[in-house]
Amino acid sequence: MGSHFNGDPRSRIPLPFAGRARGAGPDNIARLTQHMVDAGHVAQAEVEELKKEVNAVVEDAVQFALQSPEPTMEAAWAHLNCNRRLEVLI
């Protein structure tokens, strides 16, 4: 894991997060879901239905992105700079 910027001392990276790869460690969503099922806040069938709905929305978004044309460089720069009104770039 890199520093915030090149001058940032690496000693500031919290140890539990240093070197953690994506997917490593506990799945907090699964743990929360299981806790909610165990506590009776939601039924397992509802969880499965919600997962199907979320997967469908994500799949639609992926297909939309894959079928969309690549942006022009002008459009990419316009979107990159659109919210940098108060930012100072050095």
Rosetta blueprint (number, residue, H / E / L):
1 M L
2 G L
3 S L
4 H L
5 F L
6 N L
7 G L
8 D L
9 P L
10 R H
11 S H
12 R H
13 I L
14 P L
15 L L
16 P L
17 F L
18 A L
19 G L
20 R L
21 A L
22 R L
23 G L
24 A L
25 G L
26 P L
27 D L
28 N H
29 I H
30 A H
31 R H
32 L H
33 T H
34 Q H
35 H H
36 M H
37 V H
38 D H
39 A L
40 G L
41 H L
42 V L
43 A L
44 Q H
45 A H
46 E H
47 V H
48 E H
49 E H
50 L H
51 K H
52 K H
53 E H
54 V H
55 N H
56 A H
57 V H
58 V H
59 E H
60 D H
61 A H
62 V H
63 Q H
64 F H
65 A H
66 L H
67 Q H
68 S L
69 P L
70 E L
71 P L
72 T L
73 M H
74 E H
75 A H
76 A H
77 W H
78 A H
79 H H
80 L H
81 N H
82 C L
83 N L
84 R L
85 R L
86 L L
87 E L
88 V L
89 L L
90 I L
